[in-house]
Amino acid sequence: MTTLIGSVEAGGTKMVCAVGTGPGDIRDEVRFPTTTPEETLPRVIDYFRGWQHEHGESIAAIGYGTFGPCDPHPDSPTYGWVTKTPKPGWSDTDVVGPLQAAFGIPVGFDTDVNGAALGEHLWGAAQDVDTMVYLTIGTGIGGGIIVEGHILHGLIHPEVGHIAMPRDRDADPFPGSCPFHGDCLEGLASGPAIGARWNAPAAELEPGHPAWDLEAHYLAVACRTLICTLSPQRIVLGGGVMEQLHLFPKVRARTLELLNGYVQSPEILDRIDEYIVPPGLGNRAGAAGCIALGQQVVAAPPTA
């Protein structure tokens, strides 16, 4: 019998809820804006209740991938909470508790980018490696990391979007848009940062616009940092900003320049086009990854 999983990809702008068993079997999907917890979480619950009633089938678990920071440790008293976050109104919000109370089933919980990284590792562009990084560049910037086949958590979880960026303030006087750190990676290179700096959304900027060389530089600095600290076997760049596919050659070339021959691996020196890549699952990386989070807790439910 097929085990159906409910998937919640909780982004800062929109929620994507789905039901399925994997990227090739997503039975249904719905999207709606991420507003307040009081409005959004009941809408998530109503969706899964309605789907089960309509189809006469039950979901065995829910995988919930959230914008962060969050608490993904099952032995913590705040497991399943969004903690201190740039998303207004969501700090210190329990999201797992209401779902468990509503359905009485296990809930797999992690960052949205850790979920997407897991999806790409299982089914997408990083199936053939066991250590990889997934970066999403969109409303925010986040990084999901798989090390030797397992999601990296550590103290809480990686917050790659908030690493410091060395910068030339004369070339780029933009102060940054992050409410916590100003000119971190997210503050300089996210979609809202691009829009604020150039007074136009990223999607409206032509490929020859100077925004893209600057964007590629910041993303390449991040890639160099990740290569030198984590030594990933692949870097996957997703999110709305990376739908501008002309960015990939710029990021690859600038990453090589910044490394300056220091990391002597043929994966980088000879096959950079296969090393820094778009998601193999496209825009379904997040939904598929959240299904995988749910599958994990069906196999081994978290213990409180």
Order of alpha helices (4+ residues) and beta strands (2+ residues): beta-beta-beta-alpha-beta-beta-beta-alpha-beta-alpha-beta-beta-beta-alpha-alpha-alpha-beta-alpha-alpha-beta-alpha
